[in-house]
Amino acid sequence: MESLYVAALGIVLFLCLYLGFRTGLRLGMRAARGEAPAPLKSPIRAVKDAIEYNKSKQKAQENADMWAELDSYDGYTEEERKRIKKVN
């Protein structure tokens, strides 16, 4: 049982080492080309950006719904549509 824990811990540590090396190599290659690493966002800024994105997405959906209603407008009321369907 203990050997299973050791094996799992070894796999996790290897993955951490691999991901850290890959990330560091990528940052080093960019620094060699003269590109500065992207600044980290603060958690507050990240939440505000997400809220703003959701609001703009919701507003875009409302506008799309409004235009869809305008495109489907035919000038009839519901009662007139029912009468037309009965005749056909």
Contacts in CASP RR format, 6 or more apart in sequence:
PFRMAT RR
TARGET T0000
AUTHOR 0000-0000-0000
METHOD contacts of the structure
MODEL  1
MESLYVAALGIVLFLCLYLGFRTGLRLGMRAARGEAPAPLKSPIRAVKDA
IEYNKSKQKAQENADMWAELDSYDGYTEEERKRIKKVN
27 37 0 8 1.000
30 37 0 8 1.000
31 37 0 8 1.000
41 49 0 8 1.000
76 84 0 8 1.000
END
